[in-house]
Amino acid sequence: MDNNGTKIRWALSVSRRTDHRFEGAVAAVDSKGRKLEYPVSGTAPSGDDGLVVFESPKLDRGKVFVRGKLRTGQIELAYSITSPRGDKVFGTATLSADKNP
C-alpha cells in the first residue's frame, strides 16, 4: 500500500547472486494498472534472516530504493519510488516466494 492508499503488487527477480550481493529487477503494478520496472542491485543475507537493501540506478527522474528484513522466507520492506515523471511514492510491502511460479 502506498502513501495514497493504492494497493501495489510487487515482484523481485534475482538474476545474479554472489555471497551477500545480488542483481536483478523489480516490477510494481498498482491497482490502476500502472507499471514500473527497474534493474536493481543490493545486498541480502545468504541463508539466514537479516537486512535486505536494494536500489535501482536513476533512470530519467525515476529511482527505487528498498530497505527491509528477510524473516522466515519473506521480506518485510519499506520503499521509496520516484516515477519517471518525478512523482514520489512511499509505502510498505511484504514479498514472499511465489508458490506457483
Disulfide bonds with the S-S distance in Angstrom:
none
